[in-house]
């Protein structure tokens, strides 16, 4: 494996590590502040966004806001991310509990799963619903691919989502977040396995 040279805060960091996607929290709703700081440091990040209607000066305005407050995904090597965290104490790793261990492990999202989630969440479709990890059970759903429409080519799980009459296609990052896409017609669905 070839070494990687990364420049952060005018310091060159030599590393043999490959960049990974980390699920993180930016406390006190500072996810957009963290994203701007990461962008200034040339570090890739993703904050799921959605449109919201708000009253401003007696008028309804449509604004783009974070879909889930405090959630940010960061793509970096572990050593670079540690250097970044030293300057941003409000940026924290999301941890997954591990049986038999006192301390959990950092949630690392596989690249393919992150790409699928960014494609689904990045569409800003108003029919999408964001769900917590405990709100939907993917084990009960069928693995499907959508053909046609705005979600063409996306893969997910066809499951019953609380509060909706029909089943919806869900794209999830295990243990972190799931997004239920707008309703899909049955003829657009291909069952994969």
Secondary structure, DSSP 8 states (H G I E B T S, - for coil): ---EEEEETTEEEEE----EEEEEEETTT-HHHHHHHHHHTT-EEE--EEEEEEEETTEEEEEEEESSTTEEEEEE-HHHHHHHHHH-TTEEE-EE--TT-SS-EE-EE-HHHHHHHHHHHTT--TT-EEEETTS--GGGSEEEEE-SSTTTT-EEEEE--TT-SS-EEEEEETTTEEEE-S---GGGEEE--
